């Protein structure tokens, strides 16, 4: 049965995973008791952090988002002979639906049973889970909204014209207890005028070693209001290649995310008028956005960011303090 075999990111034949699976399920009287023991261990011992890692690496670092939680749960179940697979769709959290992964295990006479070790739900899923697929990714979905609350878009932000100089560089360090564990730097490559609008080409580099070894090289184009025009990323997550490519039009962005040659996410998103770029750990991007804001003490801005890691929109409130 294919749902008992090891596969990419589900290393159920790894000695450490096999040993843990046997230890966690020792004394279980049924496959379901063993499943709950596995899922509960993952829920209690894996800290939530976006890594994109597989089961083996997640067990090593004890960190991971919903994907790694699910990979490890599946690998542990398969290691003790319980068929398991990945499924996913949407889950409602923090006021909106977002992409989410969880597992299903196969029990004789019962069939496939849901197990979400990220949120600690075994045998049932609350109504916020919307299952759309098994072992895949969300591409496009049509949602019919029958009720909503109009919070308004607020006032248009009065921004300043962005001024960057080719060759300009900035470097930011990540420091823990006096030791640098990583850094992020960006460089302005060039500026040019396109159809009467001044645009900038920038490159950014990040290295971070906190359980997961992360190296990111990306480049992007923005206009004189810091509005994104294009974005491309190449990353190594523990030597595993990942890529992100975002193509922006007037009010939309098309995003393609891959791990190696595997498509993890393909999505088109409708953008608001003023949307800035944001990516995990890329602190230098905030500096670029701040350059177009009138940073007067007491000012409060609510900014919309497009997060390239998961192709989602978020709002951040920024308050300007006193000097």
C-alpha positions as CSV (number, residue, x, y, z in Angstrom):
1,X,0.0,0.0,0.0
2,X,1.5,3.3,-1.1
3,X,0.4,5.1,2.1
4,X,2.8,2.9,4.1
5,X,5.9,3.6,2.0
6,X,8.5,6.3,2.6
7,X,8.6,9.2,0.2
8,X,10.1,12.7,-0.2
9,X,9.7,14.6,3.1
10,X,8.0,11.5,4.7
11,X,11.1,9.5,5.7
12,X,9.2,6.7,7.6
13,X,12.3,4.4,7.1
14,X,14.6,6.7,9.0
15,X,16.0,5.0,12.1
16,X,15.3,7.9,14.4
17,X,11.7,8.1,13.2
18,X,11.2,4.4,13.6
19,X,12.6,4.4,17.1
20,X,10.4,7.3,18.2
21,X,7.3,5.8,16.6
22,X,7.9,2.5,18.5
23,X,8.5,4.4,21.8
24,X,5.5,6.7,21.5
25,X,3.1,3.9,20.6
26,X,4.3,1.3,23.1
27,X,1.4,0.0,25.1
28,X,-1.2,1.2,22.5
29,X,-4.0,-1.4,22.2
30,X,-5.3,-0.4,18.8
31,X,-4.1,1.5,15.7
32,X,-6.3,4.4,16.7
33,X,-4.7,4.7,20.2
34,X,-1.3,4.6,18.4
35,X,-2.3,7.3,16.0
36,X,-3.5,9.6,18.9
37,X,-0.2,8.9,20.8
38,X,1.8,9.9,17.7
39,X,-0.3,13.0,16.9
40,X,-0.3,14.2,20.5
41,X,3.5,13.8,20.7
42,X,3.9,16.0,17.6
43,X,1.4,18.5,18.9
44,X,3.2,18.9,22.2
45,X,6.8,18.7,21.1
46,X,7.1,20.5,17.7
47,X,7.1,24.3,18.1
48,X,5.3,26.2,15.4
49,X,7.7,28.0,13.1
50,X,7.6,28.3,9.3
51,X,10.4,26.0,8.0
52,X,9.0,23.9,5.1
53,X,11.1,21.0,6.3
54,X,10.4,17.3,6.0
55,X,9.7,14.8,8.7
56,X,13.4,13.9,9.4
57,X,14.5,17.5,9.7
58,X,11.4,18.4,11.8
59,X,12.2,15.7,14.3
60,X,15.8,16.9,14.5
61,X,15.0,20.6,15.0
62,X,11.6,20.2,16.8
63,X,10.3,23.1,14.7
64,X,7.9,23.4,11.8
65,X,4.6,24.8,10.4
66,X,1.5,22.8,9.5
67,X,3.3,21.0,6.6
68,X,6.2,19.7,8.7
69,X,3.8,18.8,11.6
70,X,1.8,16.8,9.0
71,X,4.9,15.2,7.4
72,X,6.2,14.0,10.8
73,X,2.8,12.7,11.9
74,X,2.5,10.7,8.7
75,X,6.1,9.3,8.9
76,X,5.6,8.2,12.5
77,X,2.3,6.5,11.7
78,X,3.7,4.7,8.6
79,X,6.7,3.6,10.6
80,X,4.5,1.5,12.8
81,X,2.3,0.2,10.0
82,X,-0.6,2.7,10.0
83,X,-1.5,4.0,6.5
84,X,-1.4,7.8,6.5
85,X,-1.6,10.5,3.9
86,X,-1.5,14.3,3.6
87,X,-4.7,16.3,2.9
88,X,-5.4,20.0,3.1
89,X,-7.4,23.0,2.2
90,X,-8.4,26.1,4.2
91,X,-8.6,26.7,8.0
92,X,-10.1,29.8,9.5
93,X,-7.8,31.6,12.0
94,X,-7.1,35.1,13.1
95,X,-10.1,36.5,11.1
96,X,-9.4,34.9,7.8
97,X,-9.1,31.6,5.9
98,X,-5.6,30.4,5.1
99,X,-4.0,27.4,3.4
100,X,-3.6,24.5,5.9
101,X,-2.3,20.9,5.9
102,X,-3.3,18.0,8.1
103,X,-3.2,14.1,8.0
104,X,-5.6,11.3,7.5
105,X,-5.0,7.8,8.8
106,X,-6.7,4.7,7.4
107,X,-8.4,2.3,9.9
108,X,-10.1,-0.9,8.8
109,X,-13.9,-0.8,8.7
110,X,-13.8,3.0,9.5
111,X,-11.9,4.4,6.5
112,X,-9.9,7.6,6.5
113,X,-9.9,9.6,9.8
114,X,-8.6,13.2,10.1
115,X,-5.7,14.0,12.4
116,X,-4.4,17.6,12.8
117,X,-1.3,17.6,15.0
118,X,-0.7,21.3,14.4
119,X,-3.8,22.3,16.4
120,X,-4.3,19.2,18.4
121,X,-7.5,17.7,16.9
122,X,-7.6,13.9,16.5
123,X,-10.6,12.1,15.1
124,X,-12.5,15.2,14.4
125,X,-11.9,18.6,12.9
126,X,-13.7,21.8,13.9
127,X,-15.9,23.6,11.4
128,X,-13.1,26.0,10.4
129,X,-11.4,23.2,8.4
130,X,-12.4,23.1,4.7
131,X,-10.9,20.0,3.0
132,X,-10.1,20.6,-0.7
133,X,-7.5,18.0,-1.7
134,X,-5.2,15.2,-0.8
135,X,-1.4,15.5,-1.4
136,X,-1.4,18.6,-3.5
137,X,-1.7,22.4,-3.2
138,X,-4.4,25.0,-3.7
139,X,-4.4,26.6,-7.1
140,X,-7.6,28.6,-7.6
141,X,-10.9,28.6,-5.8
142,X,-14.1,30.5,-6.2
143,X,-15.8,31.5,-3.0
144,X,-19.3,32.9,-2.8
145,X,-19.5,35.4,0.1
146,X,-23.1,35.6,1.4
147,X,-22.4,37.8,4.4
148,X,-19.7,40.2,5.4
149,X,-18.7,43.2,7.5
150,X,-17.5,46.3,5.6
151,X,-14.7,47.8,7.7
152,X,-13.8,50.3,4.9
153,X,-10.4,50.9,3.4
154,X,-9.5,53.9,5.5
155,X,-7.7,57.0,4.2
156,X,-5.2,56.8,1.5
157,X,-1.7,57.0,2.8
158,X,0.2,60.1,1.8
159,X,3.6,58.7,0.9
160,X,6.8,60.4,-0.1
161,X,8.7,59.8,-3.3
162,X,11.2,57.0,-2.8
163,X,14.8,58.0,-3.4
164,X,17.5,55.3,-3.6
165,X,21.0,55.5,-5.0
166,X,22.5,52.7,-7.1
167,X,25.2,51.0,-5.1
168,X,23.5,51.8,-1.8
169,X,23.7,48.9,0.7
170,X,22.2,48.1,4.1
171,X,23.1,45.2,6.4
172,X,21.1,43.9,9.4
173,X,22.3,41.3,11.9
174,X,20.3,38.7,13.9
175,X,21.9,38.6,17.4
176,X,21.2,36.2,20.3
177,X,23.0,36.7,23.5
178,X,25.7,38.7,21.8
179,X,26.3,36.2,19.0
180,X,25.3,36.8,15.4
181,X,23.2,33.9,14.1
182,X,22.4,35.4,10.8
183,X,22.1,38.6,8.7
184,X,20.1,40.2,6.0
185,X,21.4,42.7,3.5
186,X,20.1,44.5,0.4
187,X,21.7,46.5,-2.4
188,X,20.2,48.9,-4.9
189,X,21.4,47.6,-8.2
190,X,20.1,50.3,-10.6
191,X,17.4,52.8,-11.2
192,X,15.7,53.5,-14.5
193,X,12.7,55.3,-15.8
194,X,9.9,53.2,-17.3
195,X,6.9,54.9,-19.0
196,X,7.6,58.0,-17.0
197,X,7.9,56.2,-13.7
198,X,11.1,55.8,-11.8
199,X,11.8,52.2,-10.9
200,X,14.5,50.5,-8.8
201,X,16.1,47.1,-9.1
202,X,17.2,45.6,-5.8
203,X,18.9,42.4,-4.6
204,X,18.7,40.9,-1.1
205,X,20.6,38.2,0.6
206,X,19.9,36.4,3.9
207,X,21.7,33.7,5.9
208,X,20.2,32.4,9.1
209,X,21.2,29.4,11.3
210,X,18.6,28.6,13.9
211,X,17.9,24.9,13.8
212,X,17.3,25.2,10.1
213,X,20.1,26.5,7.8
214,X,18.5,29.1,5.6
215,X,20.1,30.9,2.7
216,X,18.0,33.2,0.5
217,X,18.9,35.2,-2.6
218,X,16.2,37.3,-4.1
219,X,15.7,40.3,-6.4
220,X,12.8,42.6,-7.0
221,X,11.7,45.7,-8.8
222,X,9.7,48.5,-7.1
223,X,8.5,51.9,-8.2
224,X,9.1,55.3,-6.6
225,X,6.2,54.6,-4.1
226,X,7.8,51.2,-3.1
227,X,5.0,49.4,-4.9
228,X,6.2,45.9,-6.1
229,X,6.6,45.3,-9.8
230,X,8.3,41.9,-9.8
231,X,9.9,39.4,-7.3
232,X,12.0,36.3,-7.6
233,X,13.6,34.2,-4.8
234,X,16.0,31.3,-4.7
235,X,16.5,29.6,-1.4
236,X,18.3,26.7,0.2
237,X,16.5,25.2,3.3
238,X,19.0,22.7,4.8
239,X,20.4,22.4,1.2
240,X,17.0,21.8,-0.3
241,X,16.3,24.2,-3.1
242,X,13.1,26.3,-3.1
243,X,12.0,29.1,-5.4
244,X,9.3,31.8,-5.4
245,X,8.3,33.9,-8.4
246,X,5.8,36.7,-8.2
247,X,4.4,38.5,-11.3
248,X,2.6,41.7,-10.6
249,X,0.0,43.4,-12.8
250,X,-2.0,46.6,-12.1
251,X,-4.1,45.0,-9.3
252,X,-3.1,41.3,-9.2
253,X,-0.2,39.1,-8.4
254,X,0.5,35.6,-9.7
255,X,2.7,33.5,-7.4
256,X,4.5,30.2,-8.1
257,X,6.2,28.5,-5.2
258,X,8.3,25.3,-5.7
259,X,10.5,22.9,-3.7
260,X,12.9,21.5,-6.3
261,X,10.6,20.7,-9.2
262,X,7.5,20.1,-7.0
263,X,4.9,22.9,-7.2
264,X,3.9,23.7,-3.6
265,X,1.6,26.6,-4.4
266,X,0.2,28.4,-7.5
267,X,-2.0,31.3,-6.8
268,X,-3.5,34.5,-8.1
269,X,-4.3,37.2,-5.6
270,X,-6.2,40.5,-6.0
271,X,-4.2,43.4,-4.5
272,X,-5.3,46.6,-2.9
273,X,-4.2,49.9,-4.2
274,X,-1.3,50.3,-1.8
275,X,0.5,47.0,-1.2
276,X,4.1,46.5,-0.1
277,X,6.3,43.5,-0.1
278,X,7.1,41.4,2.9
279,X,9.0,38.1,3.4
280,X,10.0,36.2,6.5
281,X,13.2,37.5,8.2
282,X,13.8,40.1,5.4
283,X,14.0,43.0,7.9
284,X,15.6,45.3,5.3
285,X,12.4,45.5,3.4
286,X,10.8,47.4,6.3
287,X,13.6,50.0,5.9
288,X,12.6,50.5,2.2
289,X,8.9,51.0,3.1
290,X,9.8,53.4,5.9
291,X,11.5,55.6,3.3
292,X,8.2,56.5,1.7
293,X,6.3,57.2,5.0
294,X,6.1,60.6,6.7
295,X,7.7,59.4,9.9
296,X,6.3,62.1,12.3
297,X,5.9,61.3,16.0
298,X,2.5,60.2,16.9
299,X,1.6,59.0,13.4
300,X,-0.1,55.7,13.0
301,X,-0.2,53.8,9.7
302,X,-2.1,50.6,8.7
303,X,-0.2,49.1,5.8
304,X,-1.1,46.2,3.6
305,X,1.7,43.8,2.8
306,X,1.9,40.9,0.3
307,X,3.7,38.0,2.0
308,X,5.7,36.2,-0.6
309,X,6.3,33.1,1.5
310,X,2.7,32.0,1.5
311,X,1.1,34.3,-1.1
312,X,-1.2,36.1,1.4
313,X,-2.1,39.6,2.3
314,X,-1.7,40.9,5.9
315,X,-2.2,44.3,7.6
316,X,0.3,45.7,9.9
317,X,-0.2,48.8,12.2
318,X,2.9,50.9,12.6
319,X,3.1,53.6,15.3
320,X,5.7,56.3,15.2
321,X,7.1,57.1,18.7
322,X,8.8,60.1,20.1
323,X,12.6,60.6,19.5
